Amino acid sequence: MNQKGFANIVLVVVIVLVVGAVCYFVFVKKSEPVVQQPTPTQTQTKTSNPTPTATPKNETASWKTYDNAEFNYELKYPTNWQVFSKTIKGPGAVSKGTFLNNPSLLDPKELKDSAHSTHFAVLVYVDSALEDVIAHKKGGRESTVTVTSQKYLGYNATAIENYHMFEKTTAEWIVFQKDGKVFAVGYQYYPYFSEIDALNQIFSTVKFTN
């Protein structure tokens, strides 16, 4: 074999190897799975608008005002309620009371101007000891009583919750002493009474004027 023929053979071998390498490279690259890069998600920043705070409604703004000049206190009460005064004579205790109630909501059995009706009251005991008034407001054996100490209108006070088992009435009183007099501020109601919130709101309006 001459030298020229040998060179042709080598050239053919080289060409075959190159073509084979190219084909292998193309085949492998096509077989590899194409990994897609995740598209970055744009995060939207929400601008929160502050919710306006509603101004609390003063439900007692349109109520009537009762002013007691004798004992220097005042309170507010609904326009459809009535005010009446009574001197209450109990065992060993006499009080001058201011009573408030809603005549239209009373049971027919209740007297509209009676201290035994559903009512709010401020009672002032001029000649009674604090301990005696507290004992009186606790009631007797027929009552279930809860007693706690608290501050009321700046005075040390005794809070009394009294449930009368026979009459089915609930009474809540705050008893304290001021200027040598004993005050009992609170209310009594029967289970059918529907304006318990009004009683508590009246409670919040009581204040001394001196």
Residue frames as a rotation matrix with the C-alpha (Angstrom) as fourth column:
MET 1
0.597 0.803 0.000 0.00
0.803 -0.597 0.000 0.00
0.000 0.000 -1.000 0.00
ASN 2
-0.260 -0.706 0.658 1.43
0.655 -0.630 -0.418 3.32
0.710 0.323 0.626 -0.96
GLN 3
-0.839 -0.203 -0.505 1.61
0.530 -0.514 -0.674 6.30
-0.123 -0.833 0.539 1.32
LYS 4
-0.819 0.570 0.063 -1.26
-0.496 -0.759 0.422 8.13
0.289 0.315 0.904 -0.38
GLY 5
-0.101 0.812 -0.575 -3.66
-0.041 0.574 0.818 5.26
0.994 0.106 -0.024 0.20
PHE 6
-0.362 -0.115 -0.925 -2.72
0.854 0.356 -0.379 5.07
0.373 -0.927 -0.031 3.86
ALA 7
-0.989 -0.036 -0.141 -3.41
0.088 -0.921 -0.379 8.78
-0.116 -0.388 0.915 4.28
ASN 8
-0.502 0.863 -0.051 -6.86
-0.517 -0.253 0.818 8.41
0.693 0.437 0.574 2.78
ILE 9
-0.038 0.468 -0.883 -7.69
0.488 0.780 0.392 5.65
0.872 -0.416 -0.258 5.20
VAL 10
-0.660 -0.284 -0.695 -6.58
0.751 -0.265 -0.605 7.76
-0.012 -0.921 0.388 8.16
LEU 11
-0.946 0.315 0.071 -8.62
-0.300 -0.939 0.169 10.69
0.120 0.139 0.983 6.88
VAL 12
-0.198 0.915 -0.351 -11.72
-0.226 0.305 0.925 8.51
0.954 0.263 0.147 6.55
VAL 13
-0.162 0.089 -0.983 -11.26
0.814 0.575 -0.082 7.20
0.558 -0.813 -0.166 10.09
VAL 14
-0.904 -0.239 -0.354 -10.87
0.404 -0.751 -0.523 10.72
-0.141 -0.616 0.775 11.46
ILE 15
-0.732 0.677 0.077 -13.99
-0.504 -0.613 0.609 11.89
0.459 0.407 0.790 9.63
VAL 16
-0.038 0.728 -0.685 -15.99
0.199 0.677 0.709 8.93
0.979 -0.109 -0.170 10.98
LEU 17
-0.406 -0.180 -0.896 -14.82
0.893 0.129 -0.430 9.68
0.193 -0.975 0.109 14.53
VAL 18
-0.995 0.015 -0.099 -15.68
0.005 -0.979 -0.205 13.35
-0.100 -0.205 0.974 14.23
VAL 19
-0.447 0.888 -0.102 -19.12
-0.483 -0.144 0.864 12.63
0.753 0.436 0.493 12.76
GLY 20
-0.040 0.416 -0.908 -19.78
0.543 0.772 0.330 10.07
0.839 -0.480 -0.257 15.46
ALA 21
-0.706 -0.284 -0.649 -18.75
0.708 -0.332 -0.624 12.48
-0.038 -0.900 0.435 18.21
VAL 22
-0.916 0.396 0.058 -20.99
-0.378 -0.904 0.201 15.19
0.132 0.162 0.978 16.79
CYS 23
-0.189 0.896 -0.403 -23.95
-0.231 0.358 0.905 12.80
0.954 0.264 0.139 16.51
TYR 24
-0.207 0.061 -0.976 -23.41
0.809 0.572 -0.136 11.57
0.550 -0.818 -0.168 20.08
PHE 25
-0.923 -0.203 -0.327 -23.21
0.357 -0.767 -0.533 15.10
-0.142 -0.609 0.780 21.43
VAL 26
-0.705 0.709 0.029 -26.38
-0.571 -0.592 0.569 16.14
0.420 0.385 0.822 19.58
PHE 27
-0.078 0.694 -0.716 -28.28
0.095 0.720 0.687 13.02
0.992 -0.014 -0.122 20.74
VAL 28
-0.410 -0.143 -0.901 -27.30
0.867 0.247 -0.433 13.37
0.284 -0.959 0.023 24.41
LYS 29
-0.992 0.000 -0.129 -28.13
0.041 -0.949 -0.312 17.08
-0.123 -0.315 0.941 24.57
LYS 30
-0.485 0.869 -0.096 -31.56
-0.552 -0.219 0.805 16.45
0.678 0.444 0.586 23.05
SER 31
-0.055 0.450 -0.891 -32.25
0.392 0.831 0.395 13.66
0.918 -0.327 -0.222 25.56
GLU 32
-0.819 -0.286 -0.497 -31.50
0.562 -0.229 -0.795 15.79
0.113 -0.930 0.348 28.62
PRO 33
0.246 0.966 -0.079 -34.68
0.962 -0.234 0.137 17.32
0.114 -0.110 -0.987 30.15
VAL 34
-0.406 -0.295 0.865 -34.90
0.322 -0.932 -0.167 21.02
0.855 0.210 0.474 29.84
VAL 35
-0.245 0.253 -0.936 -35.17
0.963 -0.044 -0.264 22.54
-0.108 -0.966 -0.233 33.33
GLN 36
0.138 0.384 0.913 -37.28
0.484 -0.830 0.276 25.66
0.864 0.404 -0.300 33.24
GLN 37
-0.868 -0.456 -0.197 -36.28
0.422 -0.468 -0.777 28.37
0.262 -0.757 0.599 35.63
PRO 38
0.001 0.931 -0.365 -39.25
0.992 -0.047 -0.117 29.53
-0.126 -0.362 -0.924 37.74
THR 39
-0.167 0.049 0.985 -40.54
0.440 -0.890 0.119 32.93
0.882 0.453 0.127 36.86
PRO 40
-0.897 -0.210 -0.389 -40.17
0.438 -0.308 -0.845 35.21
0.057 -0.928 0.368 39.88
THR 41
0.091 0.995 0.034 -43.56
0.900 -0.096 0.425 36.19
0.427 -0.008 -0.904 41.30
GLN 42
-0.624 -0.251 0.740 -44.07
0.062 -0.960 -0.273 39.84
0.779 -0.125 0.614 41.92
THR 43
-0.365 0.452 -0.814 -45.31
0.930 0.215 -0.298 40.50
0.041 -0.866 -0.499 45.48
GLN 44
-0.114 0.422 0.899 -47.83
0.263 -0.860 0.437 43.28
0.958 0.286 -0.013 45.68
THR 45
-0.863 -0.204 -0.463 -47.66
0.500 -0.201 -0.843 45.32
0.079 -0.958 0.275 48.83
LYS 46
0.087 0.974 0.207 -51.13
0.743 -0.202 0.638 46.21
0.664 0.098 -0.741 50.03
THR 47
-0.838 -0.289 0.463 -51.51
-0.017 -0.834 -0.551 49.59
0.545 -0.470 0.694 51.58
SER 48
-0.292 0.745 -0.600 -53.79
0.920 0.391 0.038 49.27
0.263 -0.540 -0.799 54.58
ASN 49
-0.360 0.296 0.885 -56.08
-0.074 -0.954 0.289 52.19
0.930 0.039 0.365 55.12
PRO 50
-0.990 -0.035 -0.135 -56.70
0.130 0.122 -0.984 52.83
0.051 -0.992 -0.116 58.84
THR 51
-0.205 0.977 -0.050 -60.30
0.729 0.187 0.659 52.24
0.653 0.099 -0.751 59.87
PRO 52
-0.478 0.040 0.877 -61.74
-0.338 -0.930 -0.142 55.40
0.810 -0.365 0.458 61.41
THR 53
-0.846 0.143 -0.514 -62.69
0.514 0.479 -0.712 54.97
0.144 -0.866 -0.479 65.05
ALA 54
-0.022 0.932 0.361 -66.34
0.450 -0.313 0.836 55.67
0.893 0.181 -0.413 65.68
THR 55
-0.745 -0.169 0.646 -67.05
-0.392 -0.672 -0.628 58.26
0.540 -0.721 0.435 68.32
PRO 56
-0.777 0.470 -0.418 -68.96
0.621 0.680 -0.390 56.64
0.101 -0.562 -0.821 71.20
LYS 57
-0.245 0.794 0.557 -72.54
0.113 -0.547 0.830 57.84
0.963 0.267 0.044 71.30
ASN 58
-0.996 -0.021 0.088 -73.55
-0.081 -0.229 -0.970 59.53
0.040 -0.973 0.226 74.52
GLU 59
-0.493 0.860 -0.129 -76.96
0.532 0.415 0.737 57.97
0.688 0.295 -0.663 75.02
THR 60
-0.023 0.487 -0.873 -77.67
0.978 -0.169 -0.119 60.11
-0.205 -0.857 -0.473 78.08
ALA 61
-0.895 -0.438 0.080 -77.10
0.445 -0.871 0.210 63.43
-0.022 0.224 0.974 76.29
SER 62
-0.572 0.747 0.338 -80.82
-0.180 -0.517 0.837 64.00
0.800 0.418 0.431 75.68
TRP 63
-0.177 0.506 -0.844 -81.93
0.813 0.559 0.165 62.80
0.555 -0.657 -0.510 79.13
LYS 64
0.650 0.443 0.617 -83.47
-0.044 -0.788 0.613 64.98
0.758 -0.426 -0.493 81.80
THR 65
-0.530 -0.839 -0.124 -81.43
0.189 0.026 -0.982 66.10
0.827 -0.544 0.145 84.80
TYR 66
0.709 0.666 -0.234 -82.62
0.360 -0.057 0.931 65.80
0.606 -0.744 -0.280 88.37
ASP 67
-0.389 -0.821 0.418 -80.90
0.025 -0.463 -0.886 68.11
0.921 -0.335 0.201 90.86
ASN 68
0.538 0.510 -0.671 -81.24
0.675 0.216 0.706 67.55
0.504 -0.833 -0.228 94.60
ALA 69
0.142 -0.470 0.871 -80.32
-0.176 -0.878 -0.445 70.80
0.974 -0.090 -0.208 96.32
GLU 70
0.832 0.240 0.500 -80.82
-0.513 -0.009 0.858 69.42
0.210 -0.971 0.115 99.85
PHE 71
0.707 -0.569 0.419 -78.08
0.087 0.658 0.748 66.81
-0.702 -0.492 0.515 99.61
ASN 72
0.287 -0.646 -0.707 -76.12
-0.743 -0.616 0.261 68.31
-0.604 0.451 -0.657 96.68
TYR 73
-0.622 -0.470 0.626 -76.28
0.104 0.743 0.661 65.58
-0.776 0.476 -0.414 94.07
GLU 74
0.121 0.657 -0.745 -77.64
-0.853 -0.315 -0.416 65.24
-0.508 0.685 0.522 90.59
LEU 75
-0.548 -0.236 0.803 -78.34
0.170 0.908 0.383 62.49
-0.819 0.347 -0.457 88.08
LYS 76
-0.575 0.366 -0.731 -79.79
-0.812 -0.366 0.455 62.04
-0.101 0.855 0.508 84.60
TYR 77
-0.492 0.503 0.711 -82.72
0.106 0.845 -0.525 59.86
-0.864 -0.183 -0.469 83.60
PRO 78
-0.808 0.191 0.557 -84.68
0.587 0.186 0.788 58.98
0.047 0.964 -0.263 80.42
THR 79
-0.893 0.432 0.121 -87.34
-0.409 -0.895 0.180 61.44
0.186 0.111 0.976 79.33
ASN 80
-0.062 0.931 -0.359 -90.14
-0.396 0.307 0.865 58.86
0.916 0.196 0.350 79.66
TRP 81
-0.363 -0.097 -0.927 -89.28
0.726 0.593 -0.347 58.08
0.584 -0.799 -0.145 83.28
GLN 82
0.572 0.576 0.584 -90.76
0.002 -0.713 0.701 59.82
0.820 -0.400 -0.408 86.33
VAL 83
-0.658 -0.748 -0.088 -89.19
0.188 -0.050 -0.981 61.10
0.729 -0.662 0.173 89.54
PHE 84
0.550 0.783 0.292 -90.84
-0.124 -0.268 0.955 61.03
0.826 -0.562 -0.050 92.94
SER 85
-0.568 -0.747 0.345 -89.64
-0.398 -0.118 -0.910 61.51
0.720 -0.654 -0.230 96.51
LYS 86
0.610 0.726 -0.317 -90.54
-0.038 0.427 0.903 59.56
0.791 -0.539 0.288 99.61
THR 87
-0.204 -0.589 0.782 -89.46
-0.942 -0.099 -0.320 59.34
0.266 -0.802 -0.535 103.22
ILE 88
0.215 0.193 -0.957 -88.88
-0.159 0.974 0.161 55.69
0.964 0.118 0.240 104.01
LYS 89
0.084 -0.122 0.989 -89.30
-0.991 -0.111 0.070 54.57
0.101 -0.986 -0.130 107.61
GLY 90
0.224 -0.096 -0.970 -87.72
-0.169 0.976 -0.136 51.21
0.960 0.195 0.203 108.30
PRO 91
0.874 0.079 -0.480 -86.76
0.413 0.400 0.818 49.38
0.256 -0.913 0.317 111.47
GLY 92
0.439 -0.716 -0.543 -84.28
0.582 -0.234 0.779 51.73
-0.685 -0.658 0.314 113.12
ALA 93
-0.698 -0.705 0.125 -83.69
0.536 -0.399 0.744 53.71
-0.474 0.587 0.656 109.93
VAL 94
0.552 0.797 -0.246 -85.34
0.403 -0.513 -0.758 56.69
-0.730 0.320 -0.604 108.26
SER 95
-0.587 -0.768 0.258 -84.23
0.586 -0.182 0.790 57.77
-0.559 0.614 0.557 104.79
LYS 96
0.276 0.570 -0.774 -85.18
-0.325 -0.703 -0.633 60.50
-0.904 0.426 -0.009 102.38
GLY 97
-0.320 -0.390 0.864 -85.41
0.491 0.711 0.503 58.85
-0.810 0.585 -0.036 98.99
THR 98
-0.075 0.255 -0.964 -85.46
-0.817 -0.569 -0.087 60.01
-0.571 0.781 0.251 95.40
PHE 99
-0.181 0.121 0.976 -86.99
0.235 0.969 -0.077 57.34
-0.955 0.215 -0.204 93.17
LEU 100
-0.306 0.087 -0.948 -87.11
-0.871 -0.426 0.242 57.00
-0.383 0.900 0.207 89.40
ASN 101
-0.461 0.139 0.876 -89.03
0.238 0.971 -0.029 54.52
-0.855 0.195 -0.481 87.27
ASN 102
-0.920 0.234 -0.313 -90.73
-0.366 -0.234 0.901 54.02
0.138 0.943 0.301 83.94
PRO 103
-0.380 0.835 0.397 -94.49
-0.629 0.082 -0.773 53.84
-0.678 -0.544 0.494 84.69
SER 104
0.332 0.583 -0.741 -95.29
-0.943 0.212 -0.256 52.24
0.008 0.784 0.620 81.33
LEU 105
-0.180 -0.502 -0.846 -93.10
-0.504 0.786 -0.359 49.20
0.845 0.362 -0.395 82.05
LEU 106
-0.752 -0.093 0.652 -94.34
-0.653 0.235 -0.720 48.38
-0.086 -0.967 -0.238 85.53
ASP 107
-0.792 0.525 -0.313 -96.47
0.442 0.846 0.299 45.38
0.421 0.098 -0.902 86.22
PRO 108
-0.049 0.860 0.509 -100.10
-0.106 -0.511 0.853 46.36
0.993 -0.012 0.116 87.04
LYS 109
0.585 0.256 -0.770 -99.57
0.650 0.420 0.633 44.94
0.485 -0.871 0.079 90.53
GLU 110
-0.406 -0.818 -0.408 -96.84
0.914 -0.351 -0.205 47.49
0.025 -0.456 0.890 91.17
LEU 111
0.686 0.541 -0.487 -97.77
0.573 -0.814 -0.097 50.92
-0.449 -0.212 -0.868 92.41
LYS 112
0.571 -0.440 0.693 -96.28
0.622 -0.318 -0.715 53.50
0.535 0.840 0.092 90.09
ASP 113
0.253 -0.492 0.833 -95.06
-0.460 -0.818 -0.344 55.66
0.851 -0.296 -0.434 92.96
SER 114
0.976 0.133 0.174 -94.13
-0.217 0.488 0.845 52.88
0.027 -0.863 0.505 95.38
ALA 115
0.131 -0.978 0.161 -90.68
-0.982 -0.106 0.156 52.18
-0.135 -0.178 -0.975 96.78
HIS 116
-0.075 -0.101 0.992 -91.49
-0.227 0.971 0.082 48.49
-0.971 -0.219 -0.095 96.25
SER 117
0.925 0.381 -0.018 -91.76
-0.082 0.150 -0.985 48.89
-0.372 0.912 0.170 92.47
THR 118
0.296 -0.830 0.473 -88.99
0.954 0.286 -0.094 48.50
-0.057 0.479 0.876 89.94
HIS 119
0.990 0.100 0.103 -86.94
0.098 -0.995 0.023 51.65
0.105 -0.012 -0.994 90.39
PHE 120
-0.133 -0.989 0.070 -83.65
0.626 -0.138 -0.767 53.46
0.768 -0.059 0.637 90.68
ALA 121
0.867 0.496 -0.052 -83.11
0.331 -0.494 0.804 55.29
0.373 -0.714 -0.593 93.96
VAL 122
-0.412 -0.877 0.246 -80.81
0.153 -0.333 -0.930 57.51
0.898 -0.346 0.271 95.95
LEU 123
0.684 0.624 -0.378 -81.51
0.430 0.073 0.900 57.10
0.589 -0.778 -0.219 99.66
VAL 124
-0.321 -0.754 0.573 -80.00
-0.160 -0.553 -0.818 59.40
0.933 -0.354 0.056 102.28
TYR 125
0.474 0.375 -0.797 -79.93
0.677 0.424 0.602 58.25
0.563 -0.825 -0.053 105.91
VAL 126
0.293 -0.317 0.902 -79.38
-0.295 -0.928 -0.230 61.21
0.910 -0.198 -0.365 108.22
ASP 127
0.197 -0.122 0.973 -79.42
-0.974 -0.133 0.181 59.52
0.108 -0.984 -0.145 111.64
SER 128
0.981 0.170 0.095 -78.32
-0.177 0.982 0.072 55.96
-0.081 -0.087 0.993 110.86
ALA 129
0.146 -0.966 0.215 -74.98
-0.491 0.118 0.863 54.23
-0.859 -0.231 -0.457 111.27
LEU 130
-0.155 -0.312 -0.937 -73.21
-0.986 0.099 0.130 52.95
0.052 0.945 -0.324 108.18
GLU 131
-0.961 -0.275 0.032 -73.17
-0.277 0.955 -0.110 49.38
0.000 -0.114 -0.993 109.52
ASP 132
-0.410 0.883 0.227 -76.93
0.025 0.259 -0.966 49.45
-0.912 -0.391 -0.128 110.14
VAL 133
0.318 0.514 -0.797 -77.71
-0.766 -0.355 -0.535 50.56
-0.558 0.781 0.281 106.59
ILE 134
-0.495 -0.569 -0.656 -75.42
-0.832 0.527 0.171 47.89
0.249 0.631 -0.735 105.14
ALA 135
-0.933 0.175 0.314 -77.14
-0.009 0.861 -0.508 45.24
-0.359 -0.477 -0.802 107.27
HIS 136
-0.037 0.987 -0.159 -80.55
-0.238 -0.164 -0.957 46.50
-0.971 0.003 0.241 106.16
LYS 137
0.231 0.085 -0.969 -79.61
-0.951 -0.192 -0.244 46.33
-0.207 0.978 0.036 102.47
LYS 138
-0.827 -0.546 -0.132 -78.32
-0.560 0.819 0.123 42.79
0.041 0.175 -0.984 102.85
GLY 139
0.084 0.946 -0.314 -81.80
-0.738 0.271 0.619 41.62
0.670 0.180 0.720 103.80
GLY 140
0.225 0.126 0.966 -82.71
-0.893 0.424 0.153 38.56
-0.391 -0.897 0.208 105.79
ARG 141
-0.356 -0.383 0.852 -82.59
-0.218 0.921 0.323 34.81
-0.908 -0.071 -0.412 105.40
GLU 142
0.521 0.673 0.525 -84.78
0.380 0.367 -0.849 34.93
-0.764 0.642 -0.064 102.32
SER 143
0.871 -0.242 -0.429 -82.06
-0.469 -0.669 -0.576 36.80
-0.147 0.703 -0.696 100.41
THR 144
0.547 -0.790 0.276 -78.99
0.820 0.572 0.015 35.57
-0.170 0.219 0.961 98.55
VAL 145
0.957 -0.150 -0.248 -76.36
-0.117 -0.983 0.143 38.27
-0.265 -0.108 -0.958 99.04
THR 146
0.309 -0.921 0.236 -72.99
0.909 0.214 -0.358 39.15
0.279 0.325 0.903 97.49
VAL 147
0.958 -0.029 -0.286 -70.94
0.109 -0.883 0.456 41.88
-0.266 -0.468 -0.843 99.21
THR 148
0.199 -0.930 0.308 -67.77
0.945 0.100 -0.311 43.54
0.259 0.353 0.899 97.89
SER 149
0.334 -0.196 -0.922 -65.74
0.431 -0.838 0.334 46.66
-0.838 -0.509 -0.195 98.67
GLN 150
-0.005 -0.331 0.944 -65.04
0.984 -0.171 -0.055 49.33
0.179 0.928 0.327 96.07
LYS 151
-0.773 -0.219 -0.595 -64.60
0.306 -0.951 -0.048 53.04
-0.555 -0.219 0.802 95.40
TYR 152
-0.015 0.795 0.607 -67.63
0.987 -0.086 0.137 55.05
0.161 0.601 -0.783 94.31
LEU 153
0.720 0.264 0.642 -67.51
0.320 -0.947 0.031 58.77
0.616 0.183 -0.766 93.55
GLY 154
-0.071 -0.889 0.453 -64.20
-0.288 -0.417 -0.862 58.86
0.955 -0.191 -0.226 95.42
TYR 155
0.094 0.187 0.978 -65.57
-0.992 -0.064 0.107 57.29
0.083 -0.980 0.179 98.62
ASN 156
-0.945 -0.324 -0.035 -64.92
-0.311 0.930 -0.198 53.90
0.096 -0.176 -0.980 100.18
ALA 157
-0.079 0.996 -0.047 -68.11
-0.995 -0.076 0.072 51.99
0.068 0.052 0.996 99.57
THR 158
-0.691 0.024 0.722 -69.77
-0.175 0.964 -0.200 48.62
-0.701 -0.265 -0.662 100.08
ALA 159
-0.494 0.510 -0.705 -71.45
-0.824 -0.017 0.566 47.08
0.277 0.860 0.428 97.02
ILE 160
-0.605 0.403 0.686 -74.36
-0.277 0.702 -0.656 44.78
-0.746 -0.587 -0.314 97.81
GLU 161
-0.593 0.497 -0.634 -76.20
-0.635 0.197 0.747 42.51
0.496 0.845 0.199 95.37
ASN 162
-0.717 0.443 0.539 -79.35
-0.386 0.392 -0.835 41.06
-0.581 -0.807 -0.110 96.89
TYR 163
-0.649 0.571 -0.503 -81.65
-0.364 0.348 0.864 38.49
0.668 0.744 -0.018 95.29
HIS 164
-0.458 0.596 0.659 -84.91
-0.802 0.042 -0.596 38.00
-0.383 -0.801 0.459 97.18
MET 165
-0.997 -0.073 0.032 -85.96
-0.054 0.916 0.398 34.38
-0.058 0.395 -0.917 96.70
PHE 166
-0.403 0.915 0.039 -89.64
0.655 0.318 -0.685 34.87
-0.639 -0.251 -0.727 97.51
GLU 167
0.394 0.574 -0.718 -90.34
-0.022 -0.775 -0.632 38.14
-0.919 0.265 -0.293 95.70
LYS 168
0.357 -0.357 0.863 -87.96
0.877 0.445 -0.178 37.23
-0.321 0.821 0.472 92.82
THR 169
0.993 -0.047 0.110 -86.49
-0.009 -0.948 -0.318 40.72
0.119 0.314 -0.942 92.89
THR 170
0.164 -0.985 -0.050 -82.87
0.958 0.171 -0.230 41.71
0.235 -0.010 0.972 92.38
ALA 171
0.997 0.082 -0.002 -81.43
0.079 -0.956 0.284 44.76
0.022 -0.283 -0.959 94.13
GLU 172
0.129 -0.990 0.052 -78.00
0.908 0.097 -0.408 46.28
0.399 0.100 0.911 93.71
TRP 173
0.975 0.220 0.037 -76.81
0.172 -0.847 0.503 48.97
0.142 -0.484 -0.863 96.13
ILE 174
-0.140 -0.989 0.047 -73.67
0.610 -0.124 -0.783 50.94
0.780 -0.081 0.621 96.81
VAL 175
0.863 0.455 -0.220 -73.55
0.413 -0.381 0.827 52.21
0.293 -0.805 -0.517 100.40
PHE 176
-0.261 -0.964 0.046 -71.07
0.773 -0.237 -0.589 54.83
0.579 -0.118 0.807 101.63
GLN 177
0.418 0.328 -0.847 -70.75
0.833 -0.511 0.213 57.72
-0.363 -0.795 -0.486 104.06
LYS 178
-0.373 -0.474 0.798 -70.36
0.705 -0.703 -0.088 61.40
0.603 0.530 0.597 103.18
ASP 179
-0.618 0.042 0.785 -70.46
-0.276 -0.947 -0.167 64.40
0.736 -0.320 0.596 105.49
GLY 180
-0.867 0.206 0.454 -71.92
-0.432 0.145 -0.890 62.39
-0.249 -0.968 -0.037 108.35
LYS 181
0.230 0.972 -0.050 -74.74
-0.840 0.172 -0.514 60.98
-0.491 0.160 0.856 106.22
VAL 182
-0.550 -0.333 0.766 -75.11
0.019 0.912 0.410 57.50
-0.835 0.240 -0.495 104.79
PHE 183
-0.063 0.464 -0.884 -75.96
-0.947 -0.308 -0.095 57.26
-0.316 0.830 0.459 101.09
ALA 184
-0.325 0.030 0.945 -77.39
0.199 0.979 0.038 54.18
-0.924 0.200 -0.325 99.39
VAL 185
-0.103 0.212 -0.972 -77.41
-0.878 -0.478 -0.011 54.45
-0.467 0.852 0.235 95.60
GLY 186
-0.914 -0.262 0.310 -78.85
-0.117 0.902 0.416 51.66
-0.389 0.343 -0.855 93.53
TYR 187
-0.335 0.818 -0.467 -81.87
-0.908 -0.149 0.390 49.95
0.250 0.555 0.793 92.08
GLN 188
-0.565 0.309 0.765 -84.35
-0.179 0.859 -0.479 47.12
-0.805 -0.408 -0.430 92.42
TYR 189
-0.361 0.481 -0.799 -86.07
-0.931 -0.133 0.341 45.31
0.058 0.866 0.496 89.58
TYR 190
0.309 0.570 0.762 -88.41
-0.436 0.797 -0.419 42.41
-0.846 -0.202 0.494 88.89
PRO 191
-0.378 -0.618 0.689 -87.45
0.255 0.646 0.719 39.70
-0.890 0.448 -0.087 86.35
TYR 192
0.277 0.561 0.780 -89.86
0.907 0.116 -0.406 40.96
-0.318 0.819 -0.477 83.67
PHE 193
0.661 -0.029 -0.750 -88.31
-0.022 -1.000 0.020 44.45
-0.750 0.004 -0.661 83.63
SER 194
0.659 -0.301 0.689 -86.72
0.743 0.402 -0.535 45.15
-0.116 0.865 0.489 80.23
GLU 195
0.738 -0.375 0.561 -84.67
-0.012 -0.839 -0.544 48.30
0.675 0.394 -0.624 80.87
ILE 196
0.752 -0.531 -0.391 -81.80
0.603 0.314 0.733 46.99
-0.267 -0.787 0.556 82.98
ASP 197
-0.155 -0.846 0.511 -79.34
0.944 -0.279 -0.176 48.93
0.291 0.455 0.842 80.79
ALA 198
0.219 0.311 0.925 -81.14
0.134 -0.948 0.287 52.18
0.966 0.061 -0.250 81.64
LEU 199
0.985 0.125 -0.117 -80.74
0.122 -0.031 0.992 51.48
0.121 -0.992 -0.045 85.35
ASN 200
0.334 -0.937 -0.107 -77.01
0.874 0.265 0.407 51.02
-0.353 -0.229 0.907 84.92
GLN 201
-0.208 -0.381 0.901 -76.73
0.741 -0.662 -0.109 54.16
0.638 0.645 0.420 82.79
ILE 202
0.703 0.474 0.531 -78.51
-0.025 -0.729 0.684 56.21
0.711 -0.494 -0.501 85.45
PHE 203
0.812 -0.466 -0.350 -76.00
0.527 0.331 0.783 54.79
-0.249 -0.820 0.515 87.93
SER 204
-0.060 -0.943 0.327 -73.15
0.998 -0.052 0.031 56.21
-0.012 0.329 0.944 85.84
THR 205
-0.043 0.088 0.995 -74.61
0.443 -0.891 0.098 59.76
0.896 0.445 -0.001 85.82
VAL 206
0.854 0.389 -0.344 -74.87
0.461 -0.262 0.848 60.25
0.240 -0.883 -0.403 89.60
LYS 207
-0.267 -0.957 0.116 -72.49
0.691 -0.274 -0.669 62.89
0.672 -0.098 0.734 90.96
PHE 208
0.218 0.243 -0.945 -72.17
0.886 -0.455 0.087 65.36
-0.409 -0.856 -0.315 93.79
THR 209
0.505 0.101 0.857 -72.44
0.634 -0.717 -0.289 69.04
0.585 0.690 -0.426 92.98
ASN 210
0.941 -0.182 0.284 -70.53
-0.313 -0.786 0.534 70.49
0.126 -0.591 -0.797 95.93
